[in-house]
């Protein structure tokens, strides 16, 4: 039996299978973007595909801590729109 990789959502804090979560990545150039493939290079943070989890993570500055960078409101809005397209 193969082990299923688990990751923690930075919004709600629940452990879920890696494939059930969406990865947000900060690459070496400092760009922050949504990685739907889960294979992009860079530091990643995982979040549920849920608007409530995203809003909670943004409110608590969880993206800043997880990605070890300051993320502006414009980038958060772009991420929110990108996730809304994916739903």
Residue frames as a rotation matrix with the C-alpha (Angstrom) as fourth column:
UNK 1
0.579 0.815 0.000 0.00
0.815 -0.579 0.000 0.00
0.000 0.000 -1.000 0.00
UNK 2
-0.297 -0.694 0.656 1.37
0.701 -0.625 -0.344 3.39
0.649 0.357 0.672 -1.03
UNK 3
-0.336 0.086 -0.938 1.59
0.809 -0.484 -0.334 6.24
-0.482 -0.871 0.093 1.49
UNK 4
0.408 0.543 0.734 -0.56
0.795 -0.607 0.007 9.30
0.449 0.580 -0.679 0.65
UNK 5
-0.705 -0.709 0.006 1.34
0.627 -0.626 -0.464 12.59
0.332 -0.323 0.886 1.18
UNK 6
0.423 0.839 -0.343 -0.52
0.900 -0.345 0.265 14.91
0.104 -0.421 -0.901 3.54
UNK 7
-0.676 -0.554 0.486 -0.23
0.477 -0.831 -0.285 18.69
0.562 0.039 0.826 3.79
UNK 8
-0.289 0.529 -0.798 -1.69
0.840 -0.259 -0.477 21.28
-0.459 -0.808 -0.369 6.17
UNK 9
0.243 0.475 0.846 -3.98
0.760 -0.635 0.138 24.05
0.602 0.609 -0.516 4.90
UNK 10
-0.789 -0.604 -0.110 -2.69
0.552 -0.619 -0.558 27.45
0.269 -0.501 0.822 6.07
UNK 11
-0.472 0.701 0.534 -6.27
-0.413 -0.711 0.569 28.74
0.779 0.048 0.626 6.28
UNK 12
0.563 0.815 0.141 -8.15
-0.568 0.256 0.782 26.16
0.601 -0.520 0.607 8.36
UNK 13
-0.163 -0.753 0.637 -5.18
-0.986 0.147 -0.078 24.15
-0.035 -0.641 -0.767 9.67
UNK 14
0.679 0.477 0.559 -6.60
-0.467 0.867 -0.172 20.77
-0.567 -0.144 0.811 8.63
UNK 15
-0.566 -0.804 0.183 -4.36
-0.432 0.478 0.765 17.97
-0.702 0.354 -0.618 7.35
UNK 16
0.652 0.758 -0.040 -5.55
-0.395 0.294 -0.870 16.83
-0.648 0.583 0.491 3.91
UNK 17
0.333 -0.531 0.780 -4.13
0.744 0.656 0.129 14.82
-0.580 0.537 0.613 1.01
UNK 18
-0.511 -0.694 -0.507 -1.70
0.224 -0.677 0.701 16.89
-0.830 0.244 0.502 -1.05
UNK 19
-0.857 0.179 0.483 -3.78
0.497 0.042 0.867 16.47
0.135 0.983 -0.124 -4.24
UNK 20
0.137 0.983 -0.118 -6.87
0.976 -0.114 0.187 17.93
0.171 -0.141 -0.975 -2.52
UNK 21
0.405 -0.074 -0.911 -5.10
0.457 -0.847 0.272 21.24
-0.792 -0.527 -0.309 -1.79
UNK 22
0.839 -0.167 0.519 -3.88
0.400 -0.457 -0.794 24.08
0.369 0.874 -0.317 -4.02
UNK 23
0.142 -0.902 -0.408 -0.25
0.942 -0.004 0.335 25.18
-0.304 -0.432 0.849 -3.82
UNK 24
0.997 -0.014 0.069 0.81
0.002 -0.974 -0.228 28.83
0.071 0.228 -0.971 -3.66
UNK 25
0.426 -0.904 0.050 4.48
0.904 0.427 0.022 29.31
-0.041 0.036 0.998 -4.63
UNK 26
0.851 -0.378 -0.366 7.16
-0.348 -0.926 0.146 31.96
-0.394 0.003 -0.919 -4.18
UNK 27
0.791 -0.587 0.174 10.01
0.558 0.573 -0.601 31.41
0.253 0.572 0.780 -6.64
UNK 28
-0.019 -0.925 -0.380 13.62
0.972 -0.106 0.209 32.66
-0.234 -0.366 0.901 -6.46
UNK 29
-0.618 -0.161 0.769 12.67
0.505 -0.832 0.231 35.91
0.602 0.531 0.595 -8.22
UNK 30
-0.942 0.268 -0.202 10.16
0.057 -0.467 -0.882 36.66
-0.331 -0.842 0.425 -5.46
UNK 31
-0.566 0.784 -0.257 7.09
-0.654 -0.237 0.718 36.14
0.502 0.574 0.647 -7.64
UNK 32
-0.738 0.447 0.505 4.05
-0.211 0.559 -0.802 34.66
-0.641 -0.699 -0.318 -5.88
UNK 33
-0.402 0.601 -0.691 1.62
-0.871 -0.020 0.490 32.61
0.281 0.799 0.532 -7.96
UNK 34
0.396 0.626 0.671 -0.81
-0.707 0.674 -0.212 29.70
-0.585 -0.391 0.710 -7.88
UNK 35
-0.651 -0.641 -0.407 0.72
-0.759 0.557 0.337 26.36
0.011 0.529 -0.849 -8.90
UNK 36
0.417 0.904 0.093 -2.04
-0.894 0.426 -0.140 24.00
-0.166 -0.025 0.986 -10.02
UNK 37
0.415 -0.328 -0.849 0.49
-0.373 0.790 -0.487 21.33
0.830 0.519 0.206 -11.07
UNK 38
0.968 -0.065 0.244 2.16
-0.222 0.241 0.945 21.19
-0.120 -0.968 0.219 -7.64
UNK 39
0.608 -0.763 0.220 5.59
0.776 0.630 0.040 20.88
-0.169 0.146 0.975 -9.26
UNK 40
0.708 -0.339 0.619 6.85
0.093 -0.825 -0.558 24.46
0.700 0.453 -0.553 -9.68
UNK 41
-0.206 -0.876 -0.437 10.19
0.778 0.124 -0.616 25.31
0.593 -0.467 0.656 -8.08
UNK 42
-0.418 -0.041 0.907 10.14
-0.299 -0.937 -0.180 27.50
0.858 -0.347 0.380 -5.00
UNK 43
-0.996 0.088 0.036 8.75
-0.018 0.191 -0.981 27.72
-0.093 -0.978 -0.189 -1.50
UNK 44
-0.524 0.845 -0.102 5.17
0.013 0.128 0.992 26.51
0.852 0.518 -0.078 -1.31
UNK 45
-0.838 0.446 0.315 2.15
-0.385 -0.074 -0.920 26.84
-0.387 -0.892 0.234 0.94
UNK 46
-0.823 0.564 -0.065 -1.03
0.390 0.646 0.657 24.81
0.412 0.515 -0.751 0.65
UNK 47
-0.755 0.656 0.001 -4.62
-0.500 -0.574 -0.648 25.99
-0.425 -0.490 0.761 0.92
UNK 48
-0.365 0.740 0.564 -8.07
0.555 0.660 -0.506 24.46
-0.747 0.128 -0.652 0.45
UNK 49
-0.863 0.182 0.471 -10.02
0.370 -0.407 0.835 25.41
0.344 0.895 0.284 -2.66
UNK 50
0.172 0.900 -0.400 -12.39
0.966 -0.074 0.249 27.42
0.195 -0.429 -0.882 -0.46
UNK 51
0.110 -0.077 0.991 -12.91
0.222 -0.970 -0.100 31.19
0.969 0.231 -0.090 -0.29
UNK 52
0.920 0.301 0.252 -13.36
-0.176 -0.257 0.950 31.05
0.350 -0.918 -0.184 3.49
UNK 53
0.637 -0.757 -0.142 -9.96
0.701 0.493 0.515 29.38
-0.320 -0.428 0.845 3.99
UNK 54
-0.083 -0.670 0.737 -8.29
0.848 -0.437 -0.301 31.94
0.524 0.600 0.605 1.71
UNK 55
0.385 0.314 0.868 -9.87
-0.059 -0.930 0.363 34.87
0.921 -0.191 -0.339 3.56
UNK 56
0.997 -0.038 -0.065 -8.84
0.071 0.172 0.982 33.41
-0.026 -0.984 0.175 6.94
UNK 57
0.324 -0.942 0.084 -5.25
0.929 0.334 0.160 32.91
-0.179 0.026 0.984 5.77
UNK 58
-0.087 -0.323 0.942 -5.08
0.582 -0.784 -0.215 36.45
0.808 0.530 0.256 4.35
UNK 59
0.699 0.458 0.549 -6.52
-0.153 -0.655 0.740 37.95
0.698 -0.602 -0.388 7.54
UNK 60
0.941 -0.337 0.014 -4.02
0.093 0.298 0.950 36.12
-0.324 -0.893 0.312 9.78
UNK 61
0.476 -0.780 -0.405 -1.05
-0.876 -0.460 -0.143 36.91
-0.075 0.423 -0.903 7.45
UNK 62
0.551 -0.213 0.807 -0.49
-0.089 0.946 0.311 33.17
-0.830 -0.243 0.502 7.01
UNK 63
0.906 -0.239 0.349 0.77
0.394 0.182 -0.901 33.68
0.152 0.954 0.259 3.45
UNK 64
0.608 -0.701 0.372 3.48
-0.604 -0.713 -0.355 36.05
0.514 -0.009 -0.857 4.68
UNK 65
0.280 -0.484 0.829 4.69
-0.810 0.344 0.475 33.56
-0.515 -0.804 -0.296 7.30
UNK 66
0.644 0.050 0.763 4.48
0.128 0.977 -0.172 30.45
-0.754 0.208 0.623 5.10
UNK 67
0.799 -0.311 0.514 6.21
0.554 0.049 -0.831 32.02
0.233 0.949 0.212 2.10
UNK 68
0.170 -0.762 -0.625 8.65
0.822 -0.240 0.516 34.06
-0.543 -0.602 0.585 4.22
UNK 69
-0.800 -0.350 0.487 7.95
0.567 -0.709 0.421 37.32
0.198 0.613 0.765 2.37
UNK 70
-0.519 0.654 -0.550 5.66
-0.034 -0.659 -0.752 40.37
-0.854 -0.371 0.364 2.50
UNK 71
-0.638 0.415 0.649 2.73
0.770 0.311 0.557 39.92
0.029 0.855 -0.518 0.13
UNK 72
-0.952 0.252 -0.172 0.87
-0.243 -0.967 -0.072 43.03
-0.184 -0.027 0.983 -0.97
UNK 73
-0.200 0.973 0.116 -2.90
-0.188 0.078 -0.979 43.41
-0.962 -0.218 0.167 -1.25
UNK 74
0.191 0.243 -0.951 -2.66
-0.949 -0.200 -0.242 43.51
-0.249 0.949 0.192 -5.06
UNK 75
-0.691 -0.504 -0.518 -0.96
-0.606 0.794 0.037 40.08
0.393 0.340 -0.855 -5.13
UNK 76
-0.834 0.451 0.317 -3.54
0.016 0.595 -0.804 38.66
-0.551 -0.665 -0.504 -2.70
UNK 77
0.109 0.910 -0.401 -6.34
-0.539 -0.285 -0.793 39.96
-0.835 0.302 0.460 -4.91
UNK 78
-0.066 -0.214 -0.975 -4.73
-0.977 0.213 0.019 38.37
0.203 0.953 -0.223 -7.99
UNK 79
-0.955 -0.288 -0.073 -4.40
-0.259 0.927 -0.272 35.05
0.146 -0.241 -0.959 -6.12
UNK 80
-0.494 0.851 0.181 -8.05
-0.120 0.139 -0.983 35.27
-0.861 -0.507 0.033 -4.99
UNK 81
0.254 0.587 -0.768 -9.19
-0.846 -0.251 -0.471 35.84
-0.470 0.769 0.433 -8.60
UNK 82
-0.426 -0.525 -0.737 -7.02
-0.813 0.579 0.058 32.96
0.396 0.624 -0.674 -9.87
UNK 83
-0.972 0.105 0.210 -8.51
-0.040 0.808 -0.588 30.59
-0.232 -0.580 -0.781 -7.28
UNK 84
-0.137 0.982 -0.130 -12.04
-0.378 -0.173 -0.910 31.74
-0.916 -0.075 0.395 -8.14
UNK 85
0.044 0.077 -0.996 -11.37
-0.998 0.043 -0.040 30.82
0.039 0.996 0.078 -11.80
UNK 86
-0.788 -0.489 -0.374 -10.29
-0.481 0.868 -0.121 27.33
0.384 0.084 -0.920 -10.71
UNK 87
-0.626 0.629 0.460 -13.47
-0.281 0.368 -0.886 26.61
-0.727 -0.685 -0.054 -8.71
